[in-house]
Amino acid sequence: MSDNLASPSVLVISAHSGDFVWRAGGAIALSAQRGSAVHVLCLSFGERGESQGLWKQQDMTLERVKEVRRAEASAAAGTLGASIEFLDLGDYPLRVDEAAVERIVGVLRERQPDVLLTHVAEDPYNRDHNQAHETTLLARMVAQAHGHDRTTRPLGAAQVLQFEPHQPEVCGFAPDLLLDISPVFDLKTKAMACMTAQEHLIRYYTDLGVRRGVQAVRNGAPKTVTHAEAYQRTFPTVGEELR
């Protein structure tokens, strides 16, 4: 756990280099503004299946797509206030080998996040997202093991928050947290604008933020809330009162 409990540290494990922007950009910006250390780990650039706009350009190459995706994601992360790194594991399909898991475990032990943000467990449209979810849980488990790499500190009981998939109805997504991102939605908008390879998603996630904001108000949030992001907790929360 981080020393500053008021500002929990956050690690985002994103299957592709754009996922963290669309699905968790508000949470990232909000956490960063509150003083949290936020780091994004992109398992792939989404170069094959998540870069439609780039592949429409003449004479485009795989390496060029990767370069553009790296630049776009880096700019978006900077806008949101997060650091970022790329594992370049490939996409469609995303394959995570033992060496990659070990590297992610190392990041977890080094950064000691209080909260992990990642994909849902079951997305029938995009199996890369499933792989990212399973990889997150596997790496978390290994990072918690006291007998693993005695030169580093084991990870604590970091919560895993699953961010909203593109079509939640068929992914078993049942949000139990509507996060008010109204104060930072302008930053999320700027970050989304960085992602020119998937600019068709900007309107969708702008509208989704408004709809989730309406739902937040209906669930007891102040009427000043205009935008929200939805999350589903993986593990129980612990408290001292019924809420």
N, C-alpha and C positions, 0 to 999 in steps of 0.2 A: 504493500500500500504506500501511496505517496505520503510525505510528512504533512502536507497541507490538505486536510480532509475537506475543507471548503472548496477546494479546486482540484478535484480528482483528475489524475492524468489519464489520457485517452490514447488508445492505439486502434487505428482503423485498418482492417484487413480487407482489401478490395480486390475482387477477382480480376477486374479490368481497370484501366487507368482512368475511366470516367465514372465508374459506379459511385465512388465516394462523394463526388460532386452532386450528382442528382439526388441521391438517397440520404446523404448525411451532411451536406454542406452547411445547413443551419446549425446542427449540433456541433460541428467542428468550429465554426465561427463563434458561436456562443461560448463554448468552452475556452477557446483561446482568449476571448475578451475578458473572461473571468479569471484569467491567470493560469489556466491549465496548460501543461505541456501536451501538445497533440501531435501525433506522428502518424503518417499514412504509409502503409506498406502495400504496394500494388504488385500482385502476383504476376500479372501480365500487362502488356500495353493494349490488349484488345485489338491487336493489329489485323487479324483476319476477319473477325466477325462483328467488331464494334466500331468500325471506321468507314461507314458507308460513304460519307462525303468525300473522303480522301481517295477512295478507289474509283470515284467517278472522274478524277483528274487524269489527263493523258500522261502516259509513260510513268505512272506511279509504281514504286517498288516497295517490297516488304520493309526493307531497311529505312526507306524514307518515311513510310507510315509510322514506324517506331519512333523515329526522330521527332516527327510532328506531335505524336501522342505524348511523348516524354515532355516536350516543351509546353504543350497545352496543360497537362496535369500539373506540372511544376508551377506554372503561372496561377492556376486555380488554387492550388494548395497555399501559395504565398498570399493570395488575396484573402483566403479564409484564416490565415494565421498559423498554418501547420507546416511542419517539416515533412519531407516525403522521400521515399526510396523505392526502387523498382527491382524486382527479382527476375523479370524477363523469362518466365516459364512457358510462354506460348499460350495461345488460346484456341478454342474450337478444335480440339479439346484442350482444356487446362490440365496439365499433368504435374503433380507435385511429388518429386522423388524424396528419398530419405535425406539427401544432402540439403534440400530446400527446407524440409521440416526442421532439421537441426539449426539451420540459419534463423528461421522464425523463432524457434525456442530461444536462441541466443538474444534476439531482439527483445523478447518478452522478459528475459532475466535481466537484461541491461536496463531497460526502461521501466520495468515494474509498473505497468499500467493498472489503474484501479478499474477501468472500464474498457472492454473490447467492443467495437462495432463491426458487424459483418453481415453477411447475407443470411437468408432463411435456409432451413434445412432441405426443403423440397421445392424446387422450382422446375416444373416439367418443361418449361420453355427453354431454359438455359442451364444445362448440367454443370457448366463452369461455376455457377453460383453455389450449387450443392457441394462441389469440391472445395470451394473456399470456406464454406461453413464447416465441413468435416475437418479440414486442415486447421482451422482456428481452434476447434475443440481438442483435436489431437495435440497440437502444439501447447495449448494451455495445460493439458494433463501432464505432459512431459515436463514442462517448465515448473510445475508444482512439486515434482518428485525430489525429495531431499537427497536421494542417492545418485542423481544425475549431475554430472560435472560439479564436483565439490568445490571448485574454484569460484563458482558464481552463486548468487543468492536465489533460493527458490521463489517462485511467484506466489503471491497470496491468492485469496479467493476472488479474483477479478470477475465481475459480472460481464456476461456476454449479451449485448443488445442487438437483436436482429432488425436491420432496417427494412423499410417497406419495399417489396418487390414490385415490378411493373404491373403485374396483374395479380393482386393479392387474393382474389376470390378462388383461384385455382392452386394457390400455394399454401393453403392452410394457415395463412397469416392472421393472427388474432392479437392486435395491438393492445398492450396494457399501459402504454405511456404515450401521451400526446404532448410533445415538447413544444413549448411556445418559442418560436424563432422570429417573432415579429421584429424585435430590435435589430436583428442581423440579416433580415431577408434581402436587404439591398446588397449585402456582401455576397450572399448566395447567388443573387441575380448576376452580379459581376463575374463570379466564378463560373457560372454556367455559360456565360458569354465567351469564356476562354475556350470552350470545347467545340470548336468549329467542325470537327469530324462527325459530331452527332447533334448538330444544332437543331434538328427536328424535335429533340426532346425538351427544349427549353420551355415551350408553351405547356407541354404536358405537366412538367414538374412545377411550373408556376401555378397552374390551375389546381394541382393536387395540394400545394401548400395552402391555398385559400380554402379548399374544402376541409382539410384537416383543421384549419383554424376555426372554421364554423363549428365543427364537431367538438373542439376543445371548449368553446364557449358553452355549448349545450351540455357539456360534462362538468361545468362549474368554474371554468376559467373566467377571468374578467372580460367584459365586453370590449376592452381595448385590444384583445388578442386578435390579430388579423391573419397570421400564418402559423402553421405548425407542421411538425414531422411526426410520423407514427413509428413506434418501436415495440418490439415484443421481447420481454425478458426471457432468458433461457433458464435461469436459476432463481430460487425463491429470494425475496428480499427479507431482511431482518430488521425488526423494529421493536419499540417498547410500548406501542399503543395500536389500537385498531384504527386503520384509516382506509 
